Amino acid sequence: MFDRSFRQLRTDLAFEDWPSFNQLKPSVDISERDNCYLISVEIPGVKKEDMALTQEGDRLIIRGEKKHEHEEKSETLHRVERSYGHFQRVLTLPEDAQEENISAQFKDGVLTIEVPRQAGAKQKTKKIDISQ
């Protein structure tokens, strides 16, 4: 709980995850550029039609499902190490995000989201005194 609160205090994109037993958690990389934020989400084995990207207020929500496709063969299967199931990642947009111009593309198992930044928006910085 404490960790989640501090992550939400960050001025860049913050994470809120809804943990669940058997729930997948795709890896997310976030980079900041002068004019935008780039978010890369690794979702190998998921089809474009099996996921959704929505915006609710200041949050981007990535939902989907990695389906288990079982093919009958004459061989005996001894071990499967691939994960299947539902996933959800929630990212809080920073204050300088141009929410109306967000774009996304999905290629080779990677969802890339571009969040444009408002020109001239400055990050607020405040010094906090440390007492003894």
Buried (B, 14 or more C-beta within 10 A) or exposed (E): EEEEEEBEEEEBBBBBBEEEEEEBEBEBEBEBEEEBBEBBBEBEBBEEEBBEBEBEEEBBBBBBBBEEEEEEEEEEEEEEEEEEBBBBBBBBBBEBBBEEEBEBEBEEEBBBBBBBBBEEEEEEEEEEEEEE
